Amino acid sequence: MITEQEIAELIRQQMPDAVVEAKEWGSATGDHYDIRVVSTRFEGVALIDRHRMVYSALDAALKDGRLHAAQLKTETP
């Protein structure tokens, strides 16, 4: 299980300017999240690469099972 705050902290470690919104969905186990990330680091970056950036930040939580599924929305300010 992972909290919304922990998700935001993991993402901000790699993208300090990120505005992160995380909301649990579809699971009582606390490991499925909708995640919206707004960052200037996404400017000029293809959608797939934006998602790779976020998944890279969440890698440890995905590998240790705290986070099982994430639906991402990535935006520039």
C-alpha positions, 0 to 999 in steps of 0.5 A, a space after each residue: 500500500 502507498 499513500 497519495 503523499 508518497 506517490 507525490 514525493 517519489 515523483 518530485 524527487 525526479 521532477 521538483 517542480 511537479 504538481 502531483 494529484 493522486 487518487 486511489 481507484 478501483 481497489 480496496 488495497 490502496 495500490 491502484 491510482 489515477 495520477 496527474 502530473 504537471 511539470 515544465 519538464 514535459 515541454 516538448 516531450 512525447 507522451 510515451 516519454 512523459 509516461 516513462 519519466 513518471 514510471 521511472 520515478 515510481 519504479 521502486 514502489 512498482 517493484 516492491 508492490 506498494 503500487 500495482 497500477 497507475 493511470 497517468 495524465 501528464 501535462 505542461 503548465 
